[in-house]
Amino acid sequence: MKRRVLVAEDDLAVLEVLELMLSDTYEVITATNGREAIEAYFNYKPDIVLMDIIMPDVSGIEATKEILKKDPNAKILALTAFALHKGKEMLEAGALEIIEKPFTKKQLIEKIESYLKK
């Protein structure tokens, strides 16, 4: 059975690219804002979450805090083009690592795999 990855990203073009990058290796669940990400996390129980930081409605920072409050074992990796500005906040919220955009499919899958093994 494929491992399940939740991808939370408000830019639909980026979300589609991530889904294409990951769907041959993982079962991909998507969310377009933090509120959807929280809901999807508890509905689908993914093995790992790729969370954009800056999203409308509920930010990735808030969604990360909310998920970890209810499930301290959740594995959340942050995706951002704004690592310098928001990375520290995201790590403080409980994200395991910041993955800075742009990245390659190989880099992303290697990161995901390294956390799934832990």
Contact map, one row per residue, 1 for C-alpha under 8 A:
1110000000000000000000000000000000000000000000000000000000000000000000000000000000000000000000000000000000000000000000
1111000000000000000000001110000000000000000000000000000000000000000000000000000000000000000000000000000000000000000000
1111100000000000000000001110000000000000000001100000000000000000000000000000000000000000000000000000000000000000000000
0111110000000000000000000111100000000000000011110000000000000000000000000000000000000000000000000000000000000000000000
0011111000000000000000000111100000000000000001111100000000000000000000000000000000000000000000000000000000000000000000
0001111100000000000000000001111000001001100001011100000000000000000000000000000000000000000000000000000000000000000000
0000111110000010011000000001111000001000000000001110000000000000000000000000000000000000000000000000000000000000000000
0000011111000010000000000000011111011000000000001111000000010000000000000000000000000000000000000000000000000000000000
0000001111110110000000000000011110000000000000000011001000000000000000000000000000000000000000000000000000000000000000
0000000111110010000000000000001110000000000000000001001100000000000000000000000000000000000000000000000000000000000000
0000000011111110000000000000000100000000000000000000000000000000000000000000000000000000000000000000000000000000000000
0000000011111111000000000000000100000000000000000000000000000000000000000000000000000000000000000000000000000000000000
0000000000111111100000000000000000000000000000000000000000000000000000000000000000000000000000000000000000000000000000
0000000010111111110000000000000000000000000000000000000000000000000000000000000000000000000000000000000000000000000000
0000001111111111111000000000010000000000000000000000000000000000000000000000000000000000000000000000000000000000000000
0000000000011111111100000000000000000000000000000000000000000000000000000000000000000000000000000000000000000000000000
0000000000001111111110000000000000000000000000000000000000000000000000000000000000000000000000000000000000000000000000
0000001000000111111111000000000000000000000000000000000000000000000000000000000000000000000000000000000000000000000000
0000001000000011111111100001010000000000000000000000000000000000000000000000000000000000000000000000000000000000000000
0000000000000001111111110000000000000000000000000000000000000000000000000000000000000000000000000000000000000000000000
0000000000000000111111110000000000000000000000000000000000000000000000000000000000000000000000000000000010000000000000
0000000000000000011111111111000000000000000000000000000000000000000000000000000000000000000000000000000010001000000000
0000000000000000001111111111000000000000000000000000000000000000000000000000000000000000000000000000000000000000000000
0000000000000000000111111110000000000000000000000000000000000000000000000000000000000000000000000000000000000000000000
0110000000000000000001111110000000000000000000000000000000000000000000000000000000000000000000000000000000000000000000
0111100000000000000001111111000000000000000000000000000000000000000000000000000000000000000000000000000000000000000000
0111100000000000000001111111100000000000000000000000000000000000000000000000000000000000000000000000000000000000000000
0001111000000000001001100111110000000000000000000000000000000000000000000000000000000000000000000000000000000000000000
0001111000000000000000000011111000000001000100000000000000000000000000000000000000000000000000000000000000000000000000
0000011110000010001000000001111100001001000000000000000000000000000000000000000000000000000000000000000000000000000000
0000011111000000000000000000111111011001000000000000000000000000000000000000000000000000000000000000000000000000000000
0000000111110000000000000000011111011000000000000000001000000000000000000000000000000000000000000000000000000000000000
0000000111000000000000000000001111111000000000000000001111110000000000000000000000000000000000000000000000000000000000
0000000100000000000000000000001111111100000000000000001111110110000000000000000000000000000000000000000000000000000000
0000000000000000000000000000000011111110000000000000000011000010000000000000000000000000000000000000000000000000000000
0000000100000000000000000000001111111111000000000000000000000000000000000000000000000000000000000000000000000000000000
0000011100000000000000000000011111111111100000000000000000000010000000000000000000000000000000000000000000000000000000
0000000000000000000000000000000001111111110000000000000000000010011000000000000000000000000000000000000000000000000000
0000000000000000000000000000000000111111111000000000000000000000000000000000000000000000000000000000000000000000000000
0000010000000000000000000000111000011111111110000000000000000000000000000000000000000000000000000000000000000000000000
0000010000000000000000000000000000001111111111000000000000000000001000000000000000000000000000000000000000000000000000
0000000000000000000000000000000000000111111110000000000000000000000000000000000000000000000000000000000000000000000000
0000000000000000000000000000000000000011111110000000000000000000000000000000000000000000000000000000000000000000000000
0000000000000000000000000000100000000001111111000000000000000000000000000000000000000000000000000000000000000000000000
0001000000000000000000000000000000000001111111100000000000000000000000000000000000000000000000000000000000000000000000
0011110000000000000000000000000000000000100111111000000000000000000000000000000000000000000000000000000000000000000000
0011100000000000000000000000000000000000000011111000000000000000000000000110000000000000000000000000000000000000000100
0001110000000000000000000000000000000000000001111100000000000000000000000111100000000000000000000000000000000001000100
0000111100000000000000000000000000000000000001111110000000000000000000000111100000000000000000000000000000000000000000
0000111100000000000000000000000000000000000000011111000000000000000000000001111000000000000000000000000000000000000000
0000001110000000000000000000000000000000000000001111100000010001000000000001111000000000000000000000000000000000000000
0000000111000000000000000000000000000000000000000111111000010000000000000000011100000000000000000000000000000000000000
0000000000000000000000000000000000000000000000000011111000111000000000000000011100000100010000000000000000000000000000
0000000000000000000000000000000000000000000000000001111100110000000000000000000100000000000000000000000000000000000000
0000000011000000000000000000000111000000000000000001111111110000000000000000000000000000000000000000000000000000000000
0000000001000000000000000000000011000000000000000000011111100000000000000000000000000000000000000000000000000000000000
0000000000000000000000000000000011100000000000000000001111100000000000000000000000000000000000000000000000000000000000
0000000000000000000000000000000011100000000000000000001111110110000000000000000000000000000000000000000000000000000000
0000000000000000000000000000000011000000000000000000111111111110000000000000000000000000000000000000000000000000000000
0000000100000000000000000000000011000000000000000011111001111111000000000000010000000000010000000000000000000000000000
0000000000000000000000000000000000000000000000000000100000111111100000000000000000000000110010000000000000000000000000
0000000000000000000000000000000001000000000000000000000001111111110000000000000000000000000010000000000000000000000000
0000000000000000000000000000000001101100000000000000000001111111111000000000000000000000000000000000000000000000000000
0000000000000000000000000000000000000000000000000010000000011111111100000001000000000000010011100000000000000000000000
0000000000000000000000000000000000000000000000000000000000001111111110000000000000000000000011000000000000000000000000
0000000000000000000000000000000000000100000000000000000000000111111111000000000000000000000000000000000000000000000000
0000000000000000000000000000000000000100100000000000000000000011111111110100000000000000000000000000000000000000000000
0000000000000000000000000000000000000000000000000000000000000001111111111100000000000000000001000000000000000000000000
0000000000000000000000000000000000000000000000000000000000000000111111110000000000000000000000000000000000000000000000
0000000000000000000000000000000000000000000000000000000000000000011111110000000000000000000000000000000000000000000000
0000000000000000000000000000000000000000000000000000000000000000001111111100000000000000000000000000000000000000000000
0000000000000000000000000000000000000000000000000000000000000000001111111100000000000000000000000000000000000000000000
0000000000000000000000000000000000000000000000000000000000000000000100111110000000000000000000000000000000000000000000
0000000000000000000000000000000000000000000000111000000000000000001100111111000000000000000000000000000000000000000000
0000000000000000000000000000000000000000000000111000000000000000000000001111100000000000000000110000000000000000001000
0000000000000000000000000000000000000000000000011110000000000001000000000111110000000000000001111000000000000000000000
0000000000000000000000000000000000000000000000011110000000000000000000000011111000000000000000111110000000000000000000
0000000000000000000000000000000000000000000000000111100000010000000000000001111100000000010000111110000000000000000000
0000000000000000000000000000000000000000000000000111100000000000000000000000111110000000000000000111100000000000000000
0000000000000000000000000000000000000000000000000001110000000000000000000000011111100010000000000111100000000000000000
0000000000000000000000000000000000000000000000000000000000000000000000000000001111100000000000000001110000000000000000
0000000000000000000000000000000000000000000000000000000000000000000000000000000111111110000000000001000000000000000000
0000000000000000000000000000000000000000000000000000000000000000000000000000000111111111000000000101000000000000000000
0000000000000000000000000000000000000000000000000000000000000000000000000000000001111111000000000000000000000000000000
0000000000000000000000000000000000000000000000000000000000000000000000000000000001111111000000000000000000000000000000
0000000000000000000000000000000000000000000000000000100000000000000000000000000001111111110000000000000000000000000000
0000000000000000000000000000000000000000000000000000000000000000000000000000000101111111111000000100000000000000000000
0000000000000000000000000000000000000000000000000000000000000000000000000000000000111111111100000000000000000000000000
0000000000000000000000000000000000000000000000000000000000001000000000000000000000000111111110000000000000000000000000
0000000000000000000000000000000000000000000000000000100000011001000000000000010000000111111111100100000000000000000000
0000000000000000000000000000000000000000000000000000000000000000000000000000000000000011111111111100000000000000000000
0000000000000000000000000000000000000000000000000000000000000000000000000000000000000001111111100000000000000000000000
0000000000000000000000000000000000000000000000000000000000001101100000000000000000000000111111100000000000000000000000
0000000000000000000000000000000000000000000000000000000000000001100100000001000000000000011111110000000000000000000000
0000000000000000000000000000000000000000000000000000000000000001000000000011110000000000011111111100000000000000000000
0000000000000000000000000000000000000000000000000000000000000000000000000011110000000000001001111100000000000000000000
0000000000000000000000000000000000000000000000000000000000000000000000000001110000000000001000111110000000000000000000
0000000000000000000000000000000000000000000000000000000000000000000000000000111100100010011000111111000000000000000000
0000000000000000000000000000000000000000000000000000000000000000000000000000111100000000000000001111101000000000000000
0000000000000000000000000000000000000000000000000000000000000000000000000000001111100000000000000111111000000000000000
0000000000000000000000000000000000000000000000000000000000000000000000000000001110000000000000000011111000000000000000
0000000000000000000000000000000000000000000000000000000000000000000000000000000010000000000000000001111100000000000000
0000000000000000000000000000000000000000000000000000000000000000000000000000000000000000000000000011111110110000000000
0000000000000000000000000000000000000000000000000000000000000000000000000000000000000000000000000000011111110000000000
0000000000000000000011000000000000000000000000000000000000000000000000000000000000000000000000000000001111111000000000
0000000000000000000000000000000000000000000000000000000000000000000000000000000000000000000000000000000111111100000000
0000000000000000000000000000000000000000000000000000000000000000000000000000000000000000000000000000001111111110000000
0000000000000000000000000000000000000000000000000000000000000000000000000000000000000000000000000000001111111111000000
0000000000000000000001000000000000000000000000000000000000000000000000000000000000000000000000000000000011111111100000
0000000000000000000000000000000000000000000000000000000000000000000000000000000000000000000000000000000001111111110000
0000000000000000000000000000000000000000000000000000000000000000000000000000000000000000000000000000000000111111111000
0000000000000000000000000000000000000000000000010000000000000000000000000000000000000000000000000000000000011111111100
0000000000000000000000000000000000000000000000000000000000000000000000000000000000000000000000000000000000001111111110
0000000000000000000000000000000000000000000000000000000000000000000000000000000000000000000000000000000000000111111111
0000000000000000000000000000000000000000000000000000000000000000000000000010000000000000000000000000000000000011111111
0000000000000000000000000000000000000000000000110000000000000000000000000000000000000000000000000000000000000001111111
0000000000000000000000000000000000000000000000000000000000000000000000000000000000000000000000000000000000000000111111
0000000000000000000000000000000000000000000000000000000000000000000000000000000000000000000000000000000000000000011111
